[in-house]
Amino acid sequence: MMVKKINRKVWLFAGLALVIGLGLFFSFLRYEKPIEENLVSEMGKAQIDTTSLVADAPVAQGPLNEDSTTVKNETQSAVAAGAYLMSGSELTGWKEDKRWPIASITKLVSAYVAESVMDPEQSVVISQTAVDTMGDAGEFKLGEIFKVRDLVKAMLITSSNDAAVALAQNYSQTKFVSEMNLVTKAAGMNDSQFVEPTGLSVQNQSTVEDLVKLVQYIWREDREFFQITRQSTDFIVDINLGVGRQLTNINQFAGESDFLGGKTGTLPEADSNLISVFDVPGFGEPVIVVVLGSKDRFTETRSILSGL
């Protein structure tokens, strides 16, 4: 009798274990597929998220040489940067061949083109298209008339998109952009492209190396061009009303004694960019500093200079 009771208990526990085991087994089958589907889903998301805005940009290959000036340390926030002598020698930098949306640095090219192919005294009417362009720098209004020279000032000092569009429209935007790309060829900027005159398009891209070439080219062809960008303030005149309008430079370096010129550029997709030319004691020639994709372009530029 005792043996039967023991056998009954054994079978009872065995049956209970079997029920629990089957429950766990079917539970696993139930959740295995959703987990796999979620994993595939997350992998798909990862593939989308890693598609870069500048996917066609060259990516640095191979390990960095720790003794090289191209090494980026932990205090450097810019995606790419470099300091060069005006004659072309590199002083320091990293990812100098990285293509990046340069935003309103574009206006260095469009302003140079406007001065090169248009009469500085020519009158330009501000169109509705110009007024509707993103941004209100320069505070331009429909129907106002300004000289080409004054619109160039607005582009370089306040980074006015309206002024850039007004100039390009007056000349023919298609031809104007073609002239911009001809400048890049003349300057030897082989990794740069421009599709419009303001810099609002992320397709306007360049590299640190190419932007240095741009500065060298303009400096060689028209050194006075950068004088506009050095000024803290300037004035333009609405020809219709004969009323002056003050422009205030958005570049923090403007007005400083060692600053010889430059241009800012900002887009949400590109962070902040900056080209600067400085008179640095001990070098005997101007120093060009380019910073792309920075969270604090002015501080980083000064940091690069102090490390030279």
Sequence and secondary structure as in RCSB ss.txt:
>XXXX:A:sequence
MMVKKINRKVWLFAGLALVIGLGLFFSFLRYEKPIEENLVSEMGKAQIDTTSLVADAPVAQGPLNEDSTTVKNET
QSAVAAGAYLMSGSELTGWKEDKRWPIASITKLVSAYVAESVMDPEQSVVISQTAVDTMGDAGEFKLGEIFKVRD
LVKAMLITSSNDAAVALAQNYSQTKFVSEMNLVTKAAGMNDSQFVEPTGLSVQNQSTVEDLVKLVQYIWREDREF
FQITRQSTDFIVDINLGVGRQLTNINQFAGESDFLGGKTGTLPEADSNLISVFDVPGFGEPVIVVVLGSKDRFTE
TRSILSGL
>XXXX:A:secstr
 HHHHHHHHHHHHHHHHHHHHHHHHHHHHHHHHHHHHHHHHHHHHHHHHT  TTTTS    S   TTSTT   TT
   SEEEEEETTS EEEEE TT  EE GGGHHHHHHHHHHHHS TT EEE  HHHHHSS  TT   TT EEEHHH
HHHHHHHS  HHHHHHHHHHH HHHHHHHHHHHHHHTT TT B SSSSS STT EE HHHHHHHHHHHHHH GGG
GHHHH SEEEEEETTTTEEEEEE   TTTT TTEEEEEEEEETTTEEEEEEEE  TTSSS EEEEEEEESSHHHH
HHHHHHT 
